[in-house]
Structure formats: structure tokens, C-alpha cells
């Protein structure tokens, strides 16, 4: 098993896209990249801890490739927004790929460069590629939020503008 870590804005919206495939063991919402140990949601949202909201995926690369994880990531974010995602603004909602191995780093860079060169977006791709840092699971009520609170999740996913954006880019990527 390997780990992959992606920050794509609100972690509620980043669990579901990865959660239903053979070869993916689990997807955990949490915080990474900051300087405060064991941060709380409130601390992270204050943008004072340096953490990103992120998901950490445990997967079997023999069944589900890292390349496929990258494809799913790109299809579920606005890669040109450098100050958050959709309704969510600030450093804790910025996008990043946190690599766990040199191979992941190389693949992340190559996929970012390919997307930038594709011309699919008018603006430059703003997603950072960073070394994996300590990952702190978010509070239990954030885990699998789309399953626990489907009405609220769906309202947020649609109301934030993410649903329409994701639908609009799926055909173009």
C-alpha cells in the first residue's frame, strides 16, 4: 500500500471523488503542511497554522495507479486559483500535491506541466507540488462527510460553484 496526499480546497469535496474504486483502501480528511501539531479545524480555518485542508489516500498501486489519482485530482479542482477553491478562500483552501516518493514528485510535475501546456485553461496552473508533511486526521465529524450529511454536502457542493465547474471541465480534460 502507498499513500497519496492532495489539497483541493474543502476536504469534504475531495473525499467522494476518490472513495469508490477498487484498490483504494481509505480516504481520510485532514490537515497537512503547517507548523502547529494536532491542529483543530478552527485553528486551520484561521489561516494561522500554515496547514492545508487535504485528503490522504491509502491505495494499492498494483490495482489503482498514482497516475489515475492525479487525473481524478485535476478533474475536481480549479487548478488556476491560487487563493482557495470556489467559496473557500485563504491559505488553508489552496491546492497542492504532497508527494511521498521521488516517483510521485516526478509524476506530479509531469502531469502539472502537461496540463499547463494543454491550453485547457487560460491562466497558469497554480497548484503547488510539495514534499509530504505530517498529516493530522480531521475531527471525526469531517470524515466521510458526504455520506454522513448528504443533503448538506450536496447543497455545499452545488452552491459553492464546484459542481458546475467540475462538470464543465470533465469533457475538456
Steps between C-alpha positions, in 0.01 A plus 500: 500500500607857430376841606408800288412839645308773317377843608210608283313755705228374731586144596132404512498536121823308447404172668213388278690514166757247629282290728337238279775318311652157540855542620426800719497384860406828669472875456551712810424872538766691688756773525858512373783737419477719807703575810252431784482140627152343510313807376126535536264596220453844655877556516551394139211718378662800671782468241753539783634142511631467144298182445306405191172310515592179322413138441737212551431195288630154577507299178638186340705614198470154343123558472463878483786712367635828632456639147127429523487673841659806340238497222219493754662783696526726193135432410374615840671836553550835330875465448545869413368643828790584731293632792264215582223313325156631410329647813795411723773761503833518678815295539334200665291449183782531248587209277808280522627155420707361788734233367614206712769368264725634227292306247184678619682833476606431141152387399336800669735743324448329164121503535499866605729595211282306253184672626669841480618429144160367390344845479182374671523793742576861412686564826812324623460189716543616861511164682809463718698176508646452847665226704258310721486633853344373821134424433247549779158339455216751535235469765270198464201706385699600189578141398281370215292814527326437170362173642411628847334824386401453135249784482741756647790365295304512173377851576853615571648320197244661271470838672875559514525480122719192510239266346447719194874558454585130532231411248624766257861376497442126490449497125792733438770309686 
